[in-house]
Structure formats: C-alpha cells, structure tokens
Amino acid sequence: MAARKPAGDPARARVLIVDDDERNAFAATEALEVLGHELVVARSGEEALRLLLTQRFAVILLDLHMPGMDGYETARLIREHPRTRDTPIVFVTAVFRDEAHIFQAYQVGAVDVVFKPVDPFILRAKVAVLADLHLKTEEIARRAEERHRLLRENAANAEARLNAELALRQTRERQDAILKSLPVVFTSRATLHPFAALFVSDSITPLTGFEPARFIEDPEIGLGRIHPDDVEGVVDCLMKAAETGAYACEYRWQCADGEYRSFLDQGVWVPGEAEGEGEILGTLLDVTDRRRLEEQLSQARKMEAVGQLTGGIAHDFNNLLTVVLGNADILMRRIEDEKTRRQLEAIKLAADRGHTLTRQLLAFSRRQTLNPEAIDLHQLVRAFSPLIRQAIGEGVILDLSADPTPVFVLADANQLENALLNLAVNARDAMEGEGVLTITVAAAGDQGVITVSDTGSGMSDETRRRLFEPFYTTKEVGRGSGLGLSQVYGFLQQSGGKVEIESAVGEGSTFRLLLPLTDRRPEAAPAEAEASGAQGGSERVLIVEDDPAVLSVCLDMLQSLGYRCEVAVDAAGALGRLEERPFDLLFSDVVMPGGVNGIELARRARAAHPRLEILLTSGYVGEAALDDLHEFDVIEKPYERAALAGRLRAILDCETRRAEAEAAC
C-alpha cells in the first residue's frame, strides 16, 4: 500500500515501511514525508516481499516483531534474493532491545537498529543518508549511460552534461547541509588497511578536537589513536564488512586533549566497479556519556544488591552476636580462671569483628543507623589524631592543619572517625609504612572539607574507578576485606556529602570528604560517670524481645544490675502487661512479629502512659524506619552489659531529676 507521494520531484527514492501496526506506519510516513521520497507501506513480511519483486527501494524500515513472518525471517529472504540483497535494511523495534537480538539483527543483514518510540529527527536523518547514497549510486549509473550517449551525440549532449553536473553539485550541497546539522559524524574510508579517511564531516572537530583535514592528511590517525585493547576488534570488524556488507563496532579513541572517549562506529561497504575499489561509508556517534551512565547504574545495582543482602541478614546476625557477647560477659563475671577469661576475651573480640563487618556492609549500602550531631571538624581531627598516629606507625609523619577556625557540620562523629581511620590505614599501606600523611580541614562554599593526602604509590585509573566497590581490594589475601573504603563512601552518601579522589601512579593519593555545613553548634559533653563498674537500679523494666536466646541474655543482664524485670514476646503482650501494673521503662526490640514493630509499640505505650521511659534496640531496622528511630533513645545490637547499664541509668536518672523539679515547683 503506497503512502502519499509529493509530486514533481525527479530526485526521489522509494522507502519501504514494513509494520503491521497502522499507527507506527503512519508515524513513520509523517516523519519521512518532508524528505520528498516515495513512501510505500507494507503490513506484513509477505506483502513486503511481493513489493520487492516489482519495485526497487533505497531503504527498508522493517519492524522486528510482527505476526506470521517476523522481521528476522523477512530480512533473511530479502538478502537471499539477488534483486534485493544489497538493499539497506534498518530494523525498528520496541521489544527486542537486548544485545543478543541486536546481534541477530546484524547477522541477518541489518545496517542499523532503532528503537521505538523513534525520534522523527533521527529517523529522517538515517533514511536521508541511505536514500542519498542510493540516489548517488543511481546517479553514477545514469551519468555512465549519459557519457556513452555523449560519445554518439557530442554536440547535443553538452548541455545535458552541464545540467547533470549542476544537479550533482546541488545534491552535494544539500548533503553537506544535512551532515553539518546532525549530531553525528559521517565518514568515508578506504577498503584496505589502515582504512584511510576519504571524507570526514565537520562535526568531527567538536567531538575529537581535530579538524577533518587532519584525518585526510594522516592515514594512520584513525586506527593509531584507538585504545590498544580495542584495535584488533575494530580491524577485524572492518575487514568482515567486505563479506557482510555492513559493520558496527564500539571502541575508545584518544582525543586531542588526551582523554579517551567511547565511539559507536557503524556503516556499510560500498563496492567499486573494479577489484579493490570501493569505500566504507559510516557514521560515528559519541556514546561516552551513555556508557558512564550505564556504569553508574551498574554501581547503583551493586549497592542495592549488597544492601538487600546485608539488610536480610543484619537483624538475625546481630541477634546472634548479642547472645554471644552477652553470654561471654556473663561467664566473665562468674569465672576467675585466667585461661578461661582469655578464651572468653577471644570470643568477644571475634564477635566485635563480626559486628564491625556488618556495620561496614550497612554503611556501604547506606542502610546503617546514624546519630548525626553538630561537630567541629577541627576539634574532631585534633581529638582523634592520637589514634591515627598509633594506627599509621612511627615511620609515617602525620601533618595536621593548624587553622583554628571552627568548621561545623552535621554528621555521626563515630562514623566520621571510622572513615578517617580507614583512610589513614590505607595511606599507611600505600606508603609501605614510610612517608607523610597530611590532614587538613577547611570550609568550601556550603561544605566542610577534610582532605587526607599521602605520599604513597598512588593508583591507576582502573583502581580509582573500582575503589569503592564492596570487597574490592588491591591488598594481599588476609590484609583487607575490601570494605573500608566502601564504608567511607556509603557513610558520606548517607550523610548528604560525597568523597572525591585525586591520584596517579607514583604520585600519591588525595581524598576529600565533603559534608554540608550546619548552623547548629555542638552540645556540651555530659559529665562522666564516677562509678568504675556498671551502675544498676531497682526500677521496673518491661523487656520485649521475640528471640528467646536474646531475651534470656537481656533478662540476666538487667536482673544482675538489680532491676525488677518482666518480659513479653510481642507488642500485644507488652501492652497487656503495661495495663496490669506500672513500669518505669520499656526496653523493646524494633523488629518483632505480629504486625506491630517496636517503634509503633513505643508510640502506643507512651500515649497510654506518658511518664513511661522508652529504650529501643535493634540489629537492623530497614530504610523505612531509620527516620522514625530518632523519636526514641536507641541502643544498637549487639550491646554489652556495661553499655546497656549506662544507657538505662542515663534515661532513668534524667526522668528522676525531671520529676524532682516538677515536685519542687
């Protein structure tokens, strides 16, 4: 079925649109009508083959997904027929976007693949080029016939020859105008190695920094600046184009500024009249940004996968660690044998390392519970410097900035110290224990910046790109988990900041930790407890925990501290106990069965009993509950007896002082 035909233009090509969807066919004809070519529509592969038996087409736009005979089978039959085997086929698809289908498309003879919904501008550009190539080929054939006729009719054909040259010039001018207006480079290459450029459109200059003439004058520049790892594949692709009639390859090319950019190079092989003649006509598209986005998407998916995995195990794993640490603490209080105590200390150390590993994974995936507070970066670095000096060893000189001007940010101080310690240890290893580690603090715009620089071995571009991947490490087996810098990255991202790196092989490395400045100021540090041991009490405490082992350990801890304790295994049981008798404090796990978590339980309990103190605990709560946790005091699992005792007394003593103040009024 033929579409509308603009009248009166002799320089027209036929374009065959094969699509079973009438809307898609109509959209294509609307987009291409402005080109002035004859547009013919076929609703199936069978109808397209019938049309090809009687008409010649400059290009075929072929839908891949059609009922009956699909695009692959239709293309194969087109390529098998001598009349149509050289007709360019452009596949159009909205379904088959994966690499396997695209590769299959090129195998059956496609010169290009575009995806629906198709940008009309791009579709017109592609069809215009292929149609012009077709018209150019036909024009050459017509001119050859004209020359034969001129031999027979010298005088009569002089004027015709002039008209033909004028028409050709106009065609070239129109083609040049099209080439300059498109965000793509058009090329013509020789068919023999090194595939020297015969023509390069002006759009090559903003892409590479080189003028088109440079490619014509220097035959080696095309292959010579391809990344060494990609050269062999590109040469093989171009050589095979002689057999397949088309090619498509992607490679990295070094531009004038020294940077490598990724190019998608595709085109067709146009044979000449004699052996060895002809040219390779192609297009060059910069896909660098697309590849970077794909890498960022891949990195985001890795983070999500690690986060889901960690979130799935963190709660149960920290419950197990709570039981291990709690029972170790209980046994240490009851056993006096020195050998047994050392064994228990080893158990506690292993459990602490397991807790650290879980926190690192949660930090990388930005799912850890943070306790942000206003801190002065200068004060934090100065206070933490003794531990840094101890970690880097005597062979490394620590150089700290002396600027006293406060730089206030909102962050979790413990996590920031961990980040600094990770960077310091990595710097020590990069310097092999000898060098200078420089740490400076400054404000830049609306961000506070901690800069950590070393004089170590530096790193390659590949290492720098992968530096924050979980479990990636350049250290020997047993010297690093590959999670330290992942934790730094995740903590900065979760805190609204970022980390920047500058490094080169042999030139050391510089890390910049950037955090948003804040108007808040640090609170005064609370007075330290005078008691050397864990301080207990006699208040009533309701413990809510669904894990029997954790519940047993927690009950033993609190009873050993003197508290009067009762227990519940879910929110319903806890609310029932609260109605039966008064309690001074509710100590509840966050993640519980029954549809009501610890946060909601705390809200209901506080609403019914306003003077009830709340302390929540959890090994992992999930992203959805992170913000809600700030309503109540929280202690993370695994916790030890001394830490739990301190938190309980801090909460209960605060309530006691508040009650005394109210009574005095």
N, C-alpha and C positions, 0 to 999 in steps of 0.2 A: 504494500500500500504506500503510495507516494505522498509525501507531505507537501506543504505549499511551496511553489517554485517562484523565486523572484525572476522577473522577465528581463531579457535584453542584455545579459552578461555572458559573453562568449568564454571568458576565462573562469569556467566553473568546473568543479569536480563533483562527483557523486559520493555522498556519505551514506552508508547503510547503518541504520539504527535497529538493532535486534533486541527486543524487550517484550515480554509477554504482558507487562503491566502498562496499561494505556496511559496512566499518569506519568510514569517515568519516561515513556516515549515522548509524550507531549512536552515535558520539561526539557528534554534534550533538544527537541526541534526548536523550542522557543529560544534556548541558549545559543544555538548554532545558526539560526536564521540570518543573523546580522552579517555572517561571513559571506553570504551570497551564493553558497554552494547548493546543489540539488540534494535535498534530504529525502531519503527513502526509508520507510519504516517496515520492518517485518515483525510479526507477532510470535514467531517460533523459529527454531533452528531449521525445520523443514522448509518453511517459506523463504528463509534467507538463502538456502542452497538453491532453490528454484530461481530466485532473482539473480544469483551469481552466475547461473548458466547462460543468461541472456544479456547481462549488463556488466560493465566494468566499474569498479568502485575505487576511490582513492584511499579510503579507510573504512574499517568496520568497527562500530561500537557494539560490543557483544556482551549481553547480560550473562553472568555465570549461572545463576540459579533460575532455571526455567523448567516447567513440567515437560515430561516427554524427553526430548533430546536436549540435554543441558549444554552449557557453553563449552565445556571441555570437548565433548563429542563433536559438536558443531565445528569448533576450531580445527580439530584433527581432520575432519573430512574436507574442510576448506584447504588445508595445507597439502592434502594428498592430490588435489586436482591441479593439473598443470596450468589451467587458466587462472587460478586464484591463489596459488601457493606463495606468491610474493606480495599479496595484498596485506598491508599492515592491519593487525588486529589489536584493538585496545579493549581489554576486559573491564567491565563495570560491575561492581558487586557491593552489596550491603551486608552480606553474610559471611563470605569466606575471606577473613582478614588475617588468618594466621600464616606463618611463613611456609608451612607445608603446601597450602593451597596456592599461595603466590608463586612458589617454586614450580608447582604443577602447571600453573598458568603459563609461565615462561617456557616450560618444556613442550607444551602443545603449540607454541608459536606466537604467543602474545609479544608485542613490543612494549606494552605498558599496561599497568593496572591502576585504576582509580576507584575510589570508594564512595558509595552513596552515603548521605546526600552529596552530590557533586557540586563543587563551586562552579557556577557558569563561566566565570572568567578563566579558570584553569582549563575547563573542558574546551572552551573556544581556542585557547592558546595551543593546546595539544593538537586539536583537529586542524587548526590553521597551518601548523608546521607540516603535519603529514600531508595535508591536501596540497600545500605549496610544493612539497617535494614531488608529489605525484604530477602536479601540473608542470613542474620544471622538467621532469623526465619526458612527459609527453611533448613539451615544448621543444626539447632537444631532438626528439624523433621528427617532429614537424619541420624543424629547421633543416634536418638532414634531407628530408624529402624536397624541401624548398631549394636546397643547393643543387640537387640533381636536376630539378626543373630549370634552375637558373642557367645550367650548362646548355640546356636546349633553347632557352629563351632569354638570352643575355639582356638585351635592352628592356624587354617587357617586365622583367622581374627585378630590376634595380630599385624601383620604388617600393616593391613589396619587401625587399630585404631591409630597406631603411625603416619601414614600418615595424617589421619584426624586431629589429634592434631596439627601437623606441619602446615597444611593448615589453621587451625583456628588461630594459632599464627601469621602467615603471614598476615591474614586478619586484625587482631587486630593491628598489627604494621602499616599496611597501613592506617587503620582508624585513628590511633593516629597521624600519619604524616599529614593526611588531617586536623584533628582537630587543630593541632598546627599552621598550615599555614593560617587558616581562621580568619578574624577579628570578630569572633563571639564565644560566649561561648556555649558549648554543655553540657547538664545536663541529669542526670537520677535521678528521685525521687521515693520515696516510695509512694504508692497509698493511705496511711492513714495519717491523721493529726498527726504531723505537717509537713508531706511530706518531711521527712528527705532526704538529698542528698545521693545517692548511688554512683554517679560518677559526677565529675566536671572537665572540660578540663582546661589545664594550662593557657589558655587565661583569666581566671577569675582574675588572680593576677594583671595585669596592669589595669584592669577595676575597681576593688574594693579595692585593697591593701591587700587582704587576700590570703593566699596560698590555693590551692584546699583541702589539708588535713584538714584545719580548718572547712570546710563545712561538711566533712565526720565525724569528731570527735564531732562536736557540732550540733545536730539535730535541735536545736531551732534557729540557726543563720539566716536561710533563711527567715522565717516569722518574726523573732524577730527584724530585722533591717529595715523592711518595714515601711514607714511613717504611723503613726497611722490612718490617714484618708483613707489610701488605703488598709489596711489589710483585712477588711471584704470583699471587692470586689475580692481580689486575692484568698482568701479561697473559696469563692463561685464559682469562675471561675474554680479552680482546682477540686472541688467536682463535678461540672457538666460535667467535661471531661469524667467521667465514663459513662455518658449517651450519649454524643455526639461523643466520640472517639477522640476529639481534643479540644484544648483550645488556647486562645490568650488574654493576658491582659497587661496593662501598669501600672507601679507604680513607686514610688520614693523609693530609697533604700539608706540607710546611709552607706557610705564607711568608710574605716579605718581612713581617715582624718577628719571625722565628716561631710563632705559635702554630701548632698542628690543628687543623680543622677537618671535620668529617664531611666528605662529599659523596653524594649518590650520583653515580655516573651511569647513564643508560642511553641506548641508541640503537641504530640499525646499520647493517653492512650494505652498501650500495655498490654492486659490481660494475666494472667498466666494460668497454667493448672488447678490449684485448686482455690476455692473461696478465695478471699482476697489476692491472689498473683498477680504478675504483676509489672509494673513500668510505670512511666510517663517520656517519652523521649521528651526533648525540647531544644530550643535554646534561648539564652539571647543576646539581642542587645542593646547597649548603644545609646539612642536617645536624650540624653540631649542637644547636640548642635542643633539638628533639632528643638526641642521644643523651645529653646531660639531664633532661627531664626524666628520661627513662631510667637513668642511673639513680636519680633521686627517688623515683617511685620504687625502684628495687630496694633501695636502702630503707625506705619507709615500710615496705612489706617485711623486710627482715626484722625491723624494730617491732612491728606488730606481732610477728610470729614469736619472737623471743618474749615479748610482753605477755602474750596469751599463755605461752608455756609456763613462764615464771609465775604468773598470777594463779594458774591452775594448781601449782604445787606449793606456793609460798605459805598458804594458810596451814595446810597439813604438816609441811616440813617444819615450820616454826613451832607448831604444837608439839611435835616430836622433840625439838630442841629444848622447849620449855620443860618437858618431862625429864630429859637427860640432865640439863643444868640444875633443875630443882632437886632431883634425887641425889646428884653429886653433892650439892650444897648440904642436903640433909645428912648424908653419910659423913661429910667432913666435920659436921658439928658433933657427930656421935663417935667418930673413930679417932683414936690418938696415935695409932701406929704410923710412924713416919713414912714407911714404904708405901702403905696403902694410901696415905694422903697424897704422895707424889703421883700415884696412879690416878687418883681422882682429879688432881690438877691437870693431868694429861687429857682426861676425858673432857674437862671443862674447856681446855684450850682447843680441842678438836671441835667441840660444839660451837665455840665462839667463831672459829674459822668457817664453819658451815653457815652461821648467821651472817657473817661478812659476805660470803659468796652470794647468798640470797639477796642481800641488800644491794650488791653491785648489779645483779641482774635487774632488779626492780628499778634501780637508778637509771640504767641504760634505757629501759623501756618507758621511763617517766611515769612509773606507777607506784613509786615509794611514797610514804607519808612524810611530808616535810613540815618542819616547825619554823617558819620564817620569822625573823625578828630584825629590828633595826640594828645594824652593826657598823662600826667604823673599820674600814678595810686596813688602814694603817695600824690601828690598835690590834686587830686580829693577827696580822702578819707578824708584828713585833712579839706578841704574846706566844705565837706558835713557832717562832724561829728556833728556840732551843731544841724542839723535837725534830725540826727539819735538819739542824746541824748534826744531831745524833744519827739521823737516817742516812745522810749523804757521806758521812765518814770524814776523817781528818784530812784526806787528800784533796777534798773539794773545798774551795774557798766560797763562802756564802757572802754575797754583796747585797745588802738591803738598802732601799732608798731611805733618805733621811728627812724627806719632806714631812713636816708635822701637820700640814693642813688636813683636817678630817675629810674623809670621803664616805658618806653614809649610803648604804644600800640595804635592801630588804631581802634577806636570804637565811637559809638554815646554816648556822655557824659551824655545826659539826660536819655537815656535808661539804661545806667550803674548805674546811681544814683537811678533810679527806682528799678533796680534789688537789689541793696544794701538795699534800704528801705524795700522792700518786705521781704528779709531775716531777717532784723533786727526786723520787726514786728512779723514775725513767731517765731523768737527766744524768743522775749519777752513773747509771749503767751505760748510757751513751758516751760518757766521758771516761769510762773504764776506771772510775774511782779517782781521777785527777783532772782538775780544771776549775772553771769559775761558774758558779750558779748565781745569776743576778735576778732579784725580785724587786720590782718597782710597783708603786701604787699611784694612780692619778685619776683625775676626772676628765672625761672627754665628752663634751656636749651634755647629754642627759644620761650618761652611763659612767659607772665606776669601772676602772680597768686595773686588773692585776696582770702584770707582764712577767713571765718566767722565761729567762733566756739561759742557754748553756753553750759551752764551747766544745760540744761533743762532735760525733761523726756526722750528724745531720741525717737526712733521709731522702730517698728517691721520690719521684712523682708518684709512682705506683704505691709505695708505702704510705705516703701522705694521703692518697685517696682512700686507702683502706684502714687508716689509723683507728677510726672509731668503731669499726665493725666488732661485734662481740666475738670473743675467742680468737681474734687475730693478734698474733704476736710475732716479733722477729727474734725473740729470745730463744735460748735453748730450752728443750723439754725440761720441765721442773722448775724453771726460773721465772715463770709468769703465766697467769691464767688467761691473759688477753682480755681481761675485763676492767682493768684500772682506768684506761682512757675512755672506755665505753661508759663507765660510771660518771666520769667528768662531763662527757657530752650530754648524757641524759639529765644530770643534775642542772647544768646550765640551761638546757632547753626547758625543763620543768619550772625553773625559776624565772622564766621570761628573758633570759640572756642568751649568750652564744659564746662559742670558742673559736678563735682564729689562729691559724698556723702559718709561720714562715720558716722554710727550711730548704736546704740544698745539701747535697752530698759533700762532706768535708768542711761545711761552713756553720755547723751548729744548728740549733733549732730555737724558735721563739714561739711561745704560746701566750695568747692574750685572752683572759677571762673577762667577759663584759657582762655587767649586771646593771639593771636600771637604778638610777639614784632615787632616794626617797627623802621626803620632808620629815619623816619620823626620826626620833632620836632614841638611842639605847636606854633601856630602863636600868635603874640602879640594881646592882647584883645583890641577891638576898644574903643575909648573914649565914655563915656556915654553921652547921650543927656542931655542938660541943661534944656530944657523946661519940665515943670512938666506935661503938658497936651499933647494930641495928636497933632503933628505938621502937618499942611496941606500944600497946594501949589496951583498953578494956572495952572499947565501943562495940556495938552490934554491927556486924557486916554481913550482908547477903551476897553470896558468891553465885554467879550464874554462868555455868560452863557446861557445854554438851559433851565434851570429850572426857571420859571417866578418868584417864590417866592424868590429864592436866588438872582436873578438878581435885584429884587426890593430892597432888603435889601442892596446889594452891592452898587447900584446906590445912595441910600440915604446916606450911609456911606461916599462915595467919594465926593459927592456934598456938604455934610456938612463940609468937610475938605477944600472946595474951588476949587477942581479940575473941569475942564471942561470935561464932560463925554459924550460919545456916546456909543451905545450898538449894539450888534449883537448876534444872537442866534445860529450860526453855523460858520464853517470855511469859507464857500463860502461868506457869508455876511460880515465877518470880512475882508477878502482880498479885497472885493469890496470897503469897507469904507476906507481902507488904500490907495487905488488908488485915491480916491476922494480928500482927504485932508491929511496933515501931522499930525502925532500923536507923542507924546513924549514917551508913554509907552503902551504896550499891556498887559492887565490883563485878562487871559483866563483860563477857566476850562480845565482840561486834558481830561476827558471823555465826548465826545459830539457825537451827531448823525451825519449822513451824510457821514461816511466812513473816515473822516479826524479828528484825535484827536488833542488835544491842543498842543502836542509836535510837530507833523508834521506842524501844523499851525504856530507855533513859528519859525520853521526852514524856511518855505517859506517866512514868513514876514521878518525875519532877512536877508534872501538872497536878497529880493527886497528892503529893507530899512535898510541898515547896522547900522544906528545910532539909530534905534528904540530899546528902552529898553523892556525887557520881564520879566513878573512875572506870573508864573503859579500857579494854585491852584487845589486841588482835595481832596476828602474824601477817595478815594481808586483808584489805577490805574491798579492793577494786576501785577503779577510777570514779565510779558514780558516787561513792560515799566519802571521797577524800575531803571535799569542802565541808561536808556535814560534821566531820570529826572535830572541827575547830570549836563546836558548841560546848564540848566537854573535855575534861582532862583525860589524857590517853597515855598509857604505857605500852610500849611495843613488846611483843613476844619475840624471842624468849627473854624473860626477865629473871633476875636473881633476887634472893630474899632481901638483901640489903637495899637494892634499888626500890623494890616494892614497898618495903617498910618506910623508906624516906618519902615516897610519894604519898602514902596513906597519911603519915603524920603531917605533911605539909598541907594537905587538904583539910584534915580534921582540925588541926590547930588553928587554921585560918577561920573555920566556922566557929570555933570556941571563942576566939578573940572578937568575932563579929557579934556573937550572942552577948558577951560581956559588955560590949559597947552599947548595945541596944538596951540592956538592963540598966546601965548607968544613966542613960538619958531618961 
